[in-house]
Structure formats: structure tokens, C-alpha cells
Amino acid sequence: MSEAVLEIHQLGFQYGNKPVLSDVSVSLQPGKYYALLGPNGAGKSTLFSLICQLLRPVSGSLHLMGKDTQQHTRYALKQLGIVFQQPTLDLDLTVEQNLRYHASLQGMPGKLTRQRIQEELTRFDLANRQKDKVRALNGGHRRRVEIARALLHKPRLLLLDEATVGLDQNTRDAMNAHLRELCSHEGITILSSTHLIDEVKPNDELIVLLNGQVKLQQRCQEAMASLGVDSVQQLYRQMHIGGEQ
């Protein structure tokens, strides 16, 4: 396999007799931010479930850091950090307790756990909320805790499934800027699914999923130039998905 963090080759999946993904092939390189775009029902969440091993593909293959995820499941899961659209924090535990629980599931020793919790909470400006119960946090702070938790074990690939849905504009903007810094400064690869056009930036790597098929994988700025459009909104309209945002 190549040096790609994630290599997906001719992936197919269906629920019963209903095809959901067909012949999906993508390659994610280290230190890049990938925006996975598509309307509701395009297959984005199913693709994430396949990467996370929650579902098994009907056809094709997934390789994470060069290893087949079906044959090396435990290894693959250790390379992943995941933030789902639906919150998964325990509201009655403190921020620190939620992170410690995740660290224990990853088999992290105590000293390293303490160190990584401090590093990530400081990074997300949450060090002063460490002892607070999650129930006391607002939506933006809860989402920061979830991302900090996903990064605790230093994954090579961070998956964000509509992770900014429900957040106010200022919080979304700040979080998206911070995530891109993770790519450039930490070398983490991020795959972020969204249907929010304004979250896609010209320097992002763009993957468009429509009706279970990859219609485009290209740097956003280059994709706009090749289609002769001046904005991501126009790109959406050009690809006939703008009406399903």
C-alpha cells in the first residue's frame, strides 16, 4: 500500500437489497483536512461506520496505515479518533472522568493519561473546567471535550461526523480553524463530514459523495477552477446537490 493514512478501494455496502455505497475509492494523505460533502442520505454516516468497524463492507477494502482493517481491527481502532454527530459524553461525570474512562479503554497508563488530559484540555482552553460535570457545560464546550477525548491517544486519523451541527456560528468558526491547525501543526489527518457549505475552505481537500458514489476528490480551490465557478455554493449547484443542503 501507499503512505496514505487511509486507503479505500472499491468499497460497497447495502442494507438488505438497498445499495448505500457503490465502488467508493478514496485516499487520505497525512496532515490534510478532508471535507466530506453530500446531502442527507448520500452515505456519509455509513462510510464512517465502515471505517470505524461498526459495519462490514459487502465488497472492497479499507487499509489504515497500510493494514487491512478487517484483519487488523484492534490496530485500526487505535489509529482512529471519532466524534459522532450525537453527543456521547456521560453528563453526570466530570470532564476529567470522561477523559479518564476513554484513556482506560485505550489501555493508557496512569502517568501518560494525566499528561495527555492536561495537554488536550489546555489546547482546547478547558483546563479550568476539568472538575466540572459535563452537564454544566454549554454545547460548544461539550463538543470541545469530545474532540479532546478523541485526540487523547494521539490517533493518526480523526473522524468528525457532522460534529459542529447545533453550534452557533462563532463557535463553529473557532472550532473549524482549530481543527485545521491540528492538521498543519500536528500532522493529523481529519475527515469531516458535513452538509454545511460555509465550513468548506478553499485549501481543504474536497470529497463529494452523492447517491452512494464519490463524484469528486480534489482540492477545493482546484475543483472550483476546473468547474469554472467562484464559490463552493456554485460548485454545489453545478453538481446538482445544492438544493439538498
FIKOLZA-1660 file (N, C-alpha, C; in steps of 0.1 Angstrom, whole numbers, plus 5000, padded with zeros to 4 digits):
% residues 245
   i   px   py   pz ch aa at
   1 5008 4988 5000  A  M  N
   1 5000 5000 5000  A  M CA
   1 5009 5013 5000  A  M  C
   2 5003 5024 4997  A  S  N
   2 5010 5037 4996  A  S CA
   2 5012 5042 5011  A  S  C
   3 5017 5054 5012  A  E  N
   3 5019 5060 5025  A  E CA
   3 5006 5067 5030  A  E  C
   4 4995 5065 5023  A  A  N
   4 4982 5070 5027  A  A CA
   4 4979 5066 5041  A  A  C
   5 4973 5075 5049  A  V  N
   5 4967 5072 5062  A  V CA
   5 4955 5062 5060  A  V  C
   6 4947 5065 5051  A  L  N
   6 4935 5057 5048  A  L CA
   6 4934 5055 5033  A  L  C
   7 4933 5042 5029  A  E  N
   7 4931 5039 5015  A  E CA
   7 4918 5030 5014  A  E  C
   8 4908 5035 5007  A  I  N
   8 4896 5028 5005  A  I CA
   8 4895 5025 4990  A  I  C
   9 4892 5012 4987  A  H  N
   9 4893 5007 4974  A  H CA
   9 4880 5000 4970  A  H  C
  10 4872 5005 4961  A  Q  N
  10 4860 4999 4955  A  Q CA
  10 4851 4994 4966  A  Q  C
  11 4848 5002 4976  A  L  N
  11 4840 4998 4988  A  L CA
  11 4825 4998 4984  A  L  C
  12 4818 4988 4988  A  G  N
  12 4804 4987 4986  A  G CA
  12 4797 4982 4998  A  G  C
  13 4785 4987 5000  A  F  N
  13 4777 4983 5012  A  F CA
  13 4762 4985 5008  A  F  C
  14 4754 4976 5014  A  Q  N
  14 4739 4977 5012  A  Q CA
  14 4732 4972 5024  A  Q  C
  15 4720 4978 5027  A  Y  N
  15 4711 4973 5037  A  Y CA
  15 4701 4965 5031  A  Y  C
  16 4701 4952 5033  A  G  N
  16 4692 4943 5026  A  G CA
  16 4695 4943 5011  A  G  C
  17 4685 4947 5003  A  N  N
  17 4686 4948 4989  A  N CA
  17 4689 4962 4984  A  N  C
  18 4690 4971 4994  A  K  N
  18 4691 4986 4990  A  K CA
  18 4706 4990 4991  A  K  C
  19 4712 4993 4979  A  P  N
  19 4726 4997 4979  A  P CA
  19 4727 5011 4985  A  P  C
  20 4738 5012 4994  A  V  N
  20 4740 5025 5000  A  V CA
  20 4753 5031 4995  A  V  C
  21 4764 5023 4994  A  L  N
  21 4776 5028 4988  A  L CA
  21 4780 5018 4977  A  L  C
  22 4786 5024 4966  A  S  N
  22 4789 5016 4955  A  S CA
  22 4803 5021 4949  A  S  C
  23 4812 5011 4949  A  D  N
  23 4825 5014 4943  A  D CA
  23 4832 5026 4948  A  D  C
  24 4832 5028 4961  A  V  N
  24 4838 5040 4967  A  V CA
  24 4853 5038 4968  A  V  C
  25 4861 5047 4962  A  S  N
  25 4876 5047 4964  A  S CA
  25 4881 5061 4967  A  S  C
  26 4888 5062 4978  A  V  N
  26 4894 5075 4982  A  V CA
  26 4907 5072 4989  A  V  C
  27 4916 5082 4989  A  S  N
  27 4929 5081 4995  A  S CA
  27 4931 5093 5004  A  S  C
  28 4934 5091 5017  A  L  N
  28 4937 5103 5026  A  L CA
  28 4951 5103 5029  A  L  C
  29 4958 5115 5027  A  Q  N
  29 4972 5116 5030  A  Q CA
  29 4974 5123 5043  A  Q  C
  30 4986 5121 5049  A  P  N
  30 4989 5126 5062  A  P CA
  30 4988 5142 5063  A  P  C
  31 4983 5147 5074  A  G  N
  31 4984 5161 5077  A  G CA
  31 4974 5169 5068  A  G  C
  32 4964 5163 5063  A  K  N
  32 4955 5171 5054  A  K CA
  32 4941 5171 5060  A  K  C
  33 4933 5181 5057  A  Y  N
  33 4919 5182 5062  A  Y CA
  33 4910 5179 5050  A  Y  C
  34 4902 5169 5051  A  Y  N
  34 4893 5164 5041  A  Y CA
  34 4878 5168 5045  A  Y  C
  35 4872 5175 5036  A  A  N
  35 4858 5178 5038  A  A CA
  35 4849 5168 5030  A  A  C
  36 4841 5160 5037  A  L  N
  36 4833 5150 5030  A  L CA
  36 4819 5157 5029  A  L  C
  37 4815 5160 5017  A  L  N
  37 4802 5167 5015  A  L CA
  37 4792 5158 5008  A  L  C
  38 4780 5161 5011  A  G  N
  38 4769 5154 5004  A  G CA
  38 4756 5156 5012  A  G  C
  39 4745 5155 5005  A  P  N
  39 4732 5157 5011  A  P CA
  39 4729 5146 5021  A  P  C
  40 4719 5148 5029  A  N  N
  40 4714 5137 5038  A  N CA
  40 4710 5125 5029  A  N  C
  41 4715 5113 5034  A  G  N
  41 4712 5101 5026  A  G CA
  41 4722 5098 5016  A  G  C
  42 4733 5106 5015  A  A  N
  42 4743 5103 5005  A  A CA
  42 4752 5091 5008  A  A  C
  43 4752 5087 5021  A  G  N
  43 4760 5076 5025  A  G CA
  43 4772 5080 5034  A  G  C
  44 4772 5092 5039  A  K  N
  44 4784 5097 5047  A  K CA
  44 4785 5089 5060  A  K  C
  45 4774 5088 5067  A  S  N
  45 4775 5082 5080  A  S CA
  45 4777 5067 5079  A  S  C
  46 4772 5061 5068  A  T  N
  46 4775 5047 5066  A  T CA
  46 4790 5045 5063  A  T  C
  47 4796 5054 5055  A  L  N
  47 4810 5053 5053  A  L CA
  47 4818 5054 5066  A  L  C
  48 4814 5063 5074  A  F  N
  48 4821 5064 5087  A  F CA
  48 4820 5051 5095  A  F  C
  49 4808 5045 5095  A  S  N
  49 4806 5033 5103  A  S CA
  49 4814 5022 5098  A  S  C
  50 4817 5021 5085  A  L  N
  50 4825 5011 5079  A  L CA
  50 4840 5014 5083  A  L  C
  51 4844 5026 5083  A  I  N
  51 4858 5029 5087  A  I CA
  51 4860 5025 5102  A  I  C
  52 4850 5028 5110  A  C  N
  52 4850 5025 5124  A  C CA
  52 4848 5010 5128  A  C  C
  53 4845 5002 5118  A  Q  N
  53 4843 4988 5121  A  Q CA
  53 4829 4985 5127  A  Q  C
  54 4820 4995 5127  A  L  N
  54 4807 4992 5131  A  L CA
  54 4799 4984 5121  A  L  C
  55 4803 4985 5109  A  L  N
  55 4797 4977 5098  A  L CA
  55 4808 4970 5090  A  L  C
  56 4804 4960 5083  A  R  N
  56 4814 4953 5075  A  R CA
  56 4810 4955 5060  A  R  C
  57 4820 4958 5052  A  P  N
  57 4817 4960 5038  A  P CA
  57 4812 4948 5031  A  P  C
  58 4804 4950 5021  A  V  N
  58 4799 4939 5012  A  V CA
  58 4810 4936 5002  A  V  C
  59 4817 4946 4998  A  S  N
  59 4828 4945 4988  A  S CA
  59 4838 4955 4990  A  S  C
  60 4850 4953 4984  A  G  N
  60 4861 4963 4985  A  G CA
  60 4869 4962 4998  A  G  C
  61 4878 4971 5000  A  S  N
  61 4887 4970 5012  A  S CA
  61 4890 4984 5018  A  S  C
  62 4894 4984 5030  A  L  N
  62 4899 4996 5037  A  L CA
  62 4912 4993 5043  A  L  C
  63 4922 5001 5041  A  H  N
  63 4935 5000 5047  A  H CA
  63 4938 5012 5055  A  H  C
  64 4942 5010 5068  A  L  N
  64 4946 5022 5076  A  L CA
  64 4960 5020 5080  A  L  C
  65 4968 5030 5077  A  M  N
  65 4983 5029 5079  A  M CA
  65 4988 5017 5073  A  M  C
  66 4983 5013 5061  A  G  N
  66 4988 5002 5054  A  G CA
  66 4983 4988 5058  A  G  C
  67 4975 4988 5068  A  K  N
  67 4970 4975 5072  A  K CA
  67 4955 4973 5069  A  K  C
  68 4951 4961 5065  A  D  N
  68 4937 4959 5063  A  D CA
  68 4929 4959 5076  A  D  C
  69 4919 4968 5076  A  T  N
  69 4911 4970 5089  A  T CA
  69 4904 4958 5093  A  T  C
  70 4900 4949 5084  A  Q  N
  70 4892 4937 5087  A  Q CA
  70 4902 4927 5094  A  Q  C
  71 4914 4926 5090  A  Q  N
  71 4924 4917 5095  A  Q CA
  71 4931 4922 5107  A  Q  C
  72 4931 4935 5109  A  H  N
  72 4939 4942 5120  A  H CA
  72 4929 4952 5127  A  H  C
  73 4918 4947 5132  A  T  N
  73 4908 4955 5137  A  T CA
  73 4913 4964 5149  A  T  C
  74 4919 4957 5159  A  R  N
  74 4924 4964 5171  A  R CA
  74 4934 4975 5167  A  R  C
  75 4943 4971 5158  A  Y  N
  75 4953 4981 5154  A  Y CA
  75 4946 4993 5147  A  Y  C
  76 4936 4990 5139  A  A  N
  76 4930 5001 5131  A  A CA
  76 4922 5010 5141  A  A  C
  77 4916 5005 5151  A  L  N
  77 4908 5013 5160  A  L CA
  77 4917 5022 5169  A  L  C
  78 4929 5017 5171  A  K  N
  78 4939 5026 5179  A  K CA
  78 4944 5038 5171  A  K  C
  79 4943 5037 5157  A  Q  N
  79 4947 5048 5149  A  Q CA
  79 4936 5058 5147  A  Q  C
  80 4924 5055 5152  A  L  N
  80 4913 5064 5150  A  L CA
  80 4909 5072 5162  A  L  C
  81 4904 5084 5159  A  G  N
  81 4897 5092 5169  A  G CA
  81 4884 5096 5163  A  G  C
  82 4873 5095 5170  A  I  N
  82 4860 5096 5164  A  I CA
  82 4851 5105 5172  A  I  C
  83 4844 5115 5165  A  V  N
  83 4834 5123 5172  A  V CA
  83 4822 5122 5163  A  V  C
  84 4811 5116 5169  A  F  N
  84 4799 5114 5162  A  F CA
  84 4790 5126 5163  A  F  C
  85 4780 5127 5155  A  Q  N
  85 4770 5138 5155  A  Q CA
  85 4763 5139 5168  A  Q  C
  86 4758 5127 5173  A  Q  N
  86 4751 5126 5186  A  Q CA
  86 4761 5126 5197  A  Q  C
  87 4759 5135 5207  A  P  N
  87 4768 5135 5219  A  P CA
  87 4770 5122 5226  A  P  C
  88 4781 5119 5231  A  T  N
  88 4784 5106 5237  A  T CA
  88 4791 5107 5251  A  T  C
  89 4791 5119 5256  A  L  N
  89 4797 5121 5269  A  L CA
  89 4787 5117 5280  A  L  C
  90 4792 5113 5291  A  D  N
  90 4784 5110 5303  A  D CA
  90 4782 5123 5310  A  D  C
  91 4770 5128 5311  A  L  N
  91 4767 5141 5316  A  L CA
  91 4769 5142 5331  A  L  C
  92 4768 5131 5338  A  D  N
  92 4769 5131 5353  A  D CA
  92 4784 5128 5357  A  D  C
  93 4793 5126 5348  A  L  N
  93 4807 5126 5352  A  L CA
  93 4814 5139 5349  A  L  C
  94 4825 5142 5355  A  T  N
  94 4832 5154 5352  A  T CA
  94 4840 5153 5339  A  T  C
  95 4845 5164 5334  A  V  N
  95 4852 5164 5322  A  V CA
  95 4864 5154 5323  A  V  C
  96 4871 5155 5334  A  E  N
  96 4883 5146 5337  A  E CA
  96 4879 5132 5337  A  E  C
  97 4868 5128 5344  A  Q  N
  97 4863 5114 5344  A  Q CA
  97 4860 5109 5331  A  Q  C
  98 4853 5117 5322  A  N  N
  98 4850 5112 5309  A  N CA
  98 4863 5109 5301  A  N  C
  99 4873 5118 5303  A  L  N
  99 4886 5115 5295  A  L CA
  99 4893 5103 5301  A  L  C
 100 4893 5102 5314  A  R  N
 100 4900 5090 5320  A  R CA
 100 4894 5077 5316  A  R  C
 101 4881 5077 5315  A  Y  N
 101 4874 5065 5311  A  Y CA
 101 4878 5061 5296  A  Y  C
 102 4879 5071 5288  A  H  N
 102 4884 5068 5274  A  H CA
 102 4898 5063 5274  A  H  C
 103 4907 5069 5282  A  A  N
 103 4921 5065 5283  A  A CA
 103 4922 5051 5288  A  A  C
 104 4913 5047 5297  A  S  N
 104 4914 5033 5302  A  S CA
 104 4910 5023 5291  A  S  C
 105 4900 5027 5283  A  L  N
 105 4896 5018 5272  A  L CA
 105 4907 5017 5262  A  L  C
 106 4916 5027 5261  A  Q  N
 106 4927 5026 5252  A  Q CA
 106 4939 5020 5258  A  Q  C
 107 4938 5016 5270  A  G  N
 107 4950 5009 5277  A  G CA
 107 4961 5019 5280  A  G  C
 108 4958 5032 5282  A  M  N
 108 4969 5041 5285  A  M CA
 108 4972 5041 5300  A  M  C
 109 4985 5041 5303  A  P  N
 109 4989 5041 5317  A  P CA
 109 4986 5054 5324  A  P  C
 110 4985 5054 5338  A  G  N
 110 4981 5065 5345  A  G CA
 110 4989 5078 5343  A  G  C
 111 5002 5077 5343  A  K  N
 111 5010 5089 5342  A  K CA
 111 5008 5095 5328  A  K  C
 112 5007 5087 5318  A  L  N
 112 5005 5092 5304  A  L CA
 112 4991 5098 5303  A  L  C
 113 4981 5092 5310  A  T  N
 113 4968 5097 5309  A  T CA
 113 4967 5111 5315  A  T  C
 114 4973 5113 5327  A  R  N
 114 4973 5126 5333  A  R CA
 114 4980 5136 5325  A  R  C
 115 4991 5132 5318  A  Q  N
 115 4998 5142 5310  A  Q CA
 115 4990 5146 5298  A  Q  C
 116 4983 5136 5291  A  R  N
 116 4976 5138 5279  A  R CA
 116 4963 5146 5282  A  R  C
 117 4957 5144 5293  A  I  N
 117 4945 5151 5297  A  I CA
 117 4948 5166 5299  A  I  C
 118 4959 5169 5305  A  Q  N
 118 4963 5183 5307  A  Q CA
 118 4966 5189 5294  A  Q  C
 119 4973 5182 5285  A  E  N
 119 4977 5188 5272  A  E CA
 119 4965 5191 5264  A  E  C
 120 4955 5182 5263  A  E  N
 120 4944 5184 5255  A  E CA
 120 4934 5194 5260  A  E  C
 121 4932 5194 5273  A  L  N
 121 4923 5204 5279  A  L CA
 121 4929 5218 5278  A  L  C
 122 4942 5219 5279  A  T  N
 122 4949 5232 5277  A  T CA
 122 4948 5236 5263  A  T  C
 123 4950 5227 5254  A  R  N
 123 4948 5230 5239  A  R CA
 123 4935 5236 5236  A  R  C
 124 4924 5231 5242  A  F  N
 124 4911 5235 5240  A  F CA
 124 4905 5245 5250  A  F  C
 125 4914 5251 5258  A  D  N
 125 4911 5261 5267  A  D CA
 125 4900 5256 5277  A  D  C
 126 4902 5244 5282  A  L  N
 126 4892 5238 5291  A  L CA
 126 4899 5234 5304  A  L  C
 127 4911 5238 5307  A  A  N
 127 4918 5233 5319  A  A CA
 127 4911 5237 5331  A  A  C
 128 4904 5249 5331  A  N  N
 128 4897 5253 5343  A  N CA
 128 4884 5247 5345  A  N  C
 129 4880 5238 5336  A  R  N
 129 4867 5231 5337  A  R CA
 129 4869 5216 5339  A  R  C
 130 4881 5212 5342  A  Q  N
 130 4884 5198 5344  A  Q CA
 130 4875 5191 5354  A  Q  C
 131 4872 5198 5365  A  K  N
 131 4865 5191 5376  A  K CA
 131 4850 5194 5375  A  K  C
 132 4845 5201 5365  A  D  N
 132 4831 5204 5363  A  D CA
 132 4824 5192 5357  A  D  C
 133 4812 5189 5361  A  K  N
 133 4804 5179 5354  A  K CA
 133 4800 5184 5340  A  K  C
 134 4800 5175 5331  A  V  N
 134 4797 5178 5317  A  V CA
 134 4783 5185 5316  A  V  C
 135 4774 5181 5325  A  R  N
 135 4761 5187 5324  A  R CA
 135 4761 5202 5326  A  R  C
 136 4771 5207 5332  A  A  N
 136 4772 5222 5335  A  A CA
 136 4778 5229 5323  A  A  C
 137 4783 5222 5313  A  L  N
 137 4790 5229 5301  A  L CA
 137 4779 5232 5291  A  L  C
 138 4782 5243 5283  A  N  N
 138 4774 5246 5271  A  N CA
 138 4777 5237 5260  A  N  C
 139 4769 5238 5249  A  G  N
 139 4771 5229 5237  A  G CA
 139 4785 5230 5231  A  G  C
 140 4790 5242 5230  A  G  N
 140 4804 5243 5224  A  G CA
 140 4815 5237 5232  A  G  C
 141 4814 5239 5246  A  H  N
 141 4824 5233 5254  A  H CA
 141 4823 5218 5255  A  H  C
 142 4811 5213 5254  A  R  N
 142 4809 5198 5254  A  R CA
 142 4816 5192 5241  A  R  C
 143 4814 5199 5230  A  R  N
 143 4820 5194 5218  A  R CA
 143 4835 5195 5218  A  R  C
 144 4840 5205 5224  A  R  N
 144 4855 5206 5226  A  R CA
 144 4860 5194 5234  A  R  C
 145 4852 5190 5245  A  V  N
 145 4856 5179 5253  A  V CA
 145 4856 5166 5245  A  V  C
 146 4846 5165 5236  A  E  N
 146 4845 5153 5228  A  E CA
 146 4857 5152 5218  A  E  C
 147 4861 5163 5213  A  I  N
 147 4873 5163 5204  A  I CA
 147 4886 5160 5212  A  I  C
 148 4887 5167 5223  A  A  N
 148 4898 5164 5232  A  A CA
 148 4899 5149 5235  A  A  C
 149 4888 5143 5239  A  R  N
 149 4888 5129 5242  A  R CA
 149 4892 5121 5230  A  R  C
 150 4888 5124 5218  A  A  N
 150 4891 5117 5206  A  A CA
 150 4906 5117 5203  A  A  C
 151 4912 5128 5207  A  L  N
 151 4927 5130 5204  A  L CA
 151 4936 5125 5215  A  L  C
 152 4930 5120 5226  A  L  N
 152 4938 5117 5238  A  L CA
 152 4948 5107 5235  A  L  C
 153 4945 5097 5227  A  H  N
 153 4955 5086 5224  A  H CA
 153 4963 5089 5212  A  H  C
 154 4963 5101 5207  A  K  N
 154 4971 5106 5196  A  K CA
 154 4968 5097 5183  A  K  C
 155 4956 5097 5178  A  P  N
 155 4953 5090 5166  A  P CA
 155 4959 5096 5154  A  P  C
 156 4960 5088 5144  A  R  N
 156 4966 5093 5131  A  R CA
 156 4954 5099 5122  A  R  C
 157 4942 5094 5125  A  L  N
 157 4930 5099 5117  A  L CA
 157 4919 5102 5126  A  L  C
 158 4914 5115 5125  A  L  N
 158 4903 5120 5133  A  L CA
 158 4891 5120 5124  A  L  C
 159 4880 5113 5128  A  L  N
 159 4867 5113 5120  A  L CA
 159 4857 5122 5127  A  L  C
 160 4852 5132 5120  A  L  N
 160 4842 5141 5126  A  L CA
 160 4829 5139 5117  A  L  C
 161 4819 5134 5123  A  D  N
 161 4806 5131 5116  A  D CA
 161 4796 5142 5120  A  D  C
 162 4795 5152 5112  A  E  N
 162 4786 5164 5114  A  E CA
 162 4788 5169 5128  A  E  C
 163 4801 5171 5132  A  A  N
 163 4804 5174 5146  A  A CA
 163 4801 5188 5150  A  A  C
 164 4798 5197 5141  A  T  N
 164 4795 5211 5145  A  T CA
 164 4780 5214 5144  A  T  C
 165 4772 5204 5141  A  V  N
 165 4758 5206 5140  A  V CA
 165 4752 5211 5153  A  V  C
 166 4744 5222 5153  A  G  N
 166 4738 5227 5165  A  G CA
 166 4746 5237 5173  A  G  C
 167 4758 5240 5168  A  L  N
 167 4767 5250 5175  A  L CA
 167 4764 5264 5168  A  L  C
 168 4766 5274 5176  A  D  N
 168 4765 5288 5170  A  D CA
 168 4776 5291 5160  A  D  C
 169 4774 5301 5152  A  Q  N
 169 4784 5304 5141  A  Q CA
 169 4798 5307 5146  A  Q  C
 170 4799 5315 5157  A  N  N
 170 4812 5318 5162  A  N CA
 170 4819 5306 5168  A  N  C
 171 4812 5297 5174  A  T  N
 171 4818 5285 5180  A  T CA
 171 4822 5276 5168  A  T  C
 172 4814 5275 5158  A  R  N
 172 4818 5267 5146  A  R CA
 172 4830 5272 5140  A  R  C
 173 4831 5285 5138  A  D  N
 173 4842 5291 5131  A  D CA
 173 4855 5288 5139  A  D  C
 174 4855 5291 5152  A  A  N
 174 4866 5289 5160  A  A CA
 174 4871 5274 5160  A  A  C
 175 4861 5265 5161  A  M  N
 175 4864 5251 5162  A  M CA
 175 4870 5246 5148  A  M  C
 176 4865 5251 5137  A  N  N
 176 4870 5247 5124  A  N CA
 176 4884 5252 5122  A  N  C
 177 4887 5264 5126  A  A  N
 177 4900 5270 5125  A  A CA
 177 4910 5261 5133  A  A  C
 178 4906 5258 5145  A  H  N
 178 4915 5250 5154  A  H CA
 178 4918 5236 5148  A  H  C
 179 4908 5230 5142  A  L  N
 179 4909 5217 5136  A  L CA
 179 4919 5217 5125  A  L  C
 180 4919 5227 5117  A  R  N
 180 4928 5228 5106  A  R CA
 180 4943 5230 5111  A  R  C
 181 4944 5237 5122  A  E  N
 181 4957 5239 5129  A  E CA
 181 4963 5225 5133  A  E  C
 182 4954 5216 5137  A  L  N
 182 4958 5203 5141  A  L CA
 182 4965 5196 5130  A  L  C
 183 4959 5198 5118  A  C  N
 183 4965 5191 5106  A  C CA
 183 4979 5197 5103  A  C  C
 184 4980 5210 5102  A  S  N
 184 4992 5217 5098  A  S CA
 184 5003 5216 5109  A  S  C
 185 4999 5216 5122  A  H  N
 185 5009 5216 5132  A  H CA
 185 5012 5202 5138  A  H  C
 186 5002 5194 5138  A  E  N
 186 5004 5181 5145  A  E CA
 186 5005 5169 5135  A  E  C
 187 5002 5172 5122  A  G  N
 187 5003 5161 5112  A  G CA
 187 4991 5152 5112  A  G  C
 188 4980 5155 5119  A  I  N
 188 4969 5146 5120  A  I CA
 188 4961 5148 5107  A  I  C
 189 4955 5137 5102  A  T  N
 189 4946 5137 5091  A  T CA
 189 4932 5138 5096  A  T  C
 190 4924 5147 5091  A  I  N
 190 4910 5148 5095  A  I CA
 190 4900 5146 5083  A  I  C
 191 4890 5137 5086  A  L  N
 191 4880 5135 5076  A  L CA
 191 4867 5140 5083  A  L  C
 192 4861 5151 5078  A  S  N
 192 4850 5157 5084  A  S CA
 192 4838 5157 5075  A  S  C
 193 4827 5150 5078  A  S  N
 193 4815 5150 5070  A  S CA
 193 4806 5162 5074  A  S  C
 194 4801 5168 5064  A  T  N
 194 4792 5180 5067  A  T CA
 194 4783 5182 5055  A  T  C
 195 4772 5189 5058  A  H  N
 195 4763 5194 5047  A  H CA
 195 4763 5209 5047  A  H  C
 196 4771 5215 5056  A  L  N
 196 4772 5229 5057  A  L CA
 196 4783 5235 5048  A  L  C
 197 4778 5242 5037  A  I  N
 197 4788 5247 5027  A  I CA
 197 4798 5256 5033  A  I  C
 198 4794 5265 5042  A  D  N
 198 4803 5275 5047  A  D CA
 198 4815 5269 5055  A  D  C
 199 4814 5257 5059  A  E  N
 199 4825 5251 5066  A  E CA
 199 4837 5246 5057  A  E  C
 200 4834 5246 5044  A  V  N
 200 4845 5242 5035  A  V CA
 200 4853 5254 5030  A  V  C
 201 4866 5252 5031  A  K  N
 201 4876 5263 5028  A  K CA
 201 4883 5259 5015  A  K  C
 202 4888 5270 5008  A  P  N
 202 4895 5267 4995  A  P CA
 202 4907 5258 4996  A  P  C
 203 4914 5257 5007  A  N  N
 203 4926 5248 5008  A  N CA
 203 4922 5234 5013  A  N  C
 204 4910 5232 5016  A  D  N
 204 4906 5218 5020  A  D CA
 204 4906 5209 5009  A  D  C
 205 4909 5196 5012  A  E  N
 205 4907 5185 5002  A  E CA
 205 4892 5182 5002  A  E  C
 206 4886 5182 4991  A  L  N
 206 4872 5180 4989  A  L CA
 206 4868 5166 4984  A  L  C
 207 4859 5160 4991  A  I  N
 207 4853 5147 4986  A  I CA
 207 4838 5149 4986  A  I  C
 208 4832 5147 4974  A  V  N
 208 4818 5148 4973  A  V CA
 208 4812 5135 4971  A  V  C
 209 4803 5131 4980  A  L  N
 209 4796 5118 4979  A  L CA
 209 4781 5121 4976  A  L  C
 210 4777 5114 4965  A  L  N
 210 4763 5116 4961  A  L CA
 210 4757 5103 4956  A  L  C
 211 4745 5100 4962  A  N  N
 211 4739 5087 4959  A  N CA
 211 4748 5075 4961  A  N  C
 212 4756 5076 4971  A  G  N
 212 4765 5064 4975  A  G CA
 212 4777 5063 4966  A  G  C
 213 4781 5073 4958  A  Q  N
 213 4792 5072 4950  A  Q CA
 213 4801 5085 4951  A  Q  C
 214 4814 5084 4950  A  V  N
 214 4823 5095 4951  A  V CA
 214 4823 5102 4937  A  V  C
 215 4818 5114 4937  A  K  N
 215 4817 5122 4924  A  K CA
 215 4829 5131 4922  A  K  C
 216 4836 5133 4933  A  L  N
 216 4848 5143 4932  A  L CA
 216 4857 5140 4944  A  L  C
 217 4870 5140 4941  A  Q  N
 217 4880 5141 4952  A  Q CA
 217 4891 5150 4947  A  Q  C
 218 4892 5162 4952  A  Q  N
 218 4902 5172 4947  A  Q CA
 218 4903 5183 4957  A  Q  C
 219 4914 5190 4956  A  R  N
 219 4915 5202 4964  A  R CA
 219 4904 5212 4960  A  R  C
 220 4897 5218 4970  A  C  N
 220 4885 5226 4968  A  C CA
 220 4888 5237 4958  A  C  C
 221 4899 5244 4960  A  Q  N
 221 4902 5255 4951  A  Q CA
 221 4904 5251 4936  A  Q  C
 222 4910 5239 4935  A  E  N
 222 4912 5234 4921  A  E CA
 222 4899 5229 4915  A  E  C
 223 4891 5223 4924  A  A  N
 223 4878 5218 4919  A  A CA
 223 4869 5230 4914  A  A  C
 224 4869 5241 4921  A  M  N
 224 4862 5253 4916  A  M CA
 224 4867 5258 4903  A  M  C
 225 4881 5258 4902  A  A  N
 225 4887 5263 4890  A  A CA
 225 4883 5254 4878  A  A  C
 226 4884 5241 4880  A  S  N
 226 4881 5232 4869  A  S CA
 226 4867 5232 4864  A  S  C
 227 4857 5236 4874  A  L  N
 227 4843 5237 4870  A  L CA
 227 4839 5251 4866  A  L  C
 228 4849 5260 4867  A  G  N
 228 4846 5274 4863  A  G CA
 228 4837 5281 4872  A  G  C
 229 4838 5279 4885  A  V  N
 229 4829 5285 4895  A  V CA
 229 4837 5293 4905  A  V  C
 230 4831 5303 4912  A  D  N
 230 4838 5311 4921  A  D CA
 230 4836 5309 4936  A  D  C
 231 4828 5299 4939  A  S  N
 231 4825 5296 4953  A  S CA
 231 4821 5282 4954  A  S  C
 232 4821 5277 4967  A  V  N
 232 4817 5263 4970  A  V CA
 232 4802 5262 4967  A  V  C
 233 4794 5273 4970  A  Q  N
 233 4780 5272 4968  A  Q CA
 233 4777 5270 4953  A  Q  C
 234 4785 5276 4944  A  Q  N
 234 4783 5274 4930  A  Q CA
 234 4787 5260 4926  A  Q  C
 235 4797 5255 4932  A  L  N
 235 4802 5242 4929  A  L CA
 235 4791 5232 4933  A  L  C
 236 4784 5234 4944  A  Y  N
 236 4773 5225 4948  A  Y CA
 236 4762 5226 4937  A  Y  C
 237 4759 5238 4933  A  R  N
 237 4748 5239 4923  A  R CA
 237 4752 5232 4910  A  R  C
 238 4765 5233 4906  A  Q  N
 238 4770 5227 4894  A  Q CA
 238 4769 5212 4895  A  Q  C
 239 4770 5206 4907  A  M  N
 239 4770 5192 4908  A  M CA
 239 4756 5187 4912  A  M  C
 240 4746 5196 4912  A  H  N
 240 4732 5192 4914  A  H CA
 240 4729 5187 4928  A  H  C
 241 4736 5193 4938  A  I  N
 241 4733 5189 4951  A  I CA
 241 4730 5201 4960  A  I  C
 242 4730 5213 4955  A  G  N
 242 4728 5225 4963  A  G CA
 242 4714 5225 4968  A  G  C
 243 4704 5219 4962  A  G  N
 243 4691 5220 4967  A  G CA
 243 4688 5211 4978  A  G  C
 244 4698 5202 4982  A  E  N
 244 4696 5193 4993  A  E CA
 244 4704 5195 5005  A  E  C
 245 4709 5208 5007  A  Q  N
 245 4718 5211 5018  A  Q CA
 245 4711 5208 5031  A  Q  C
% end
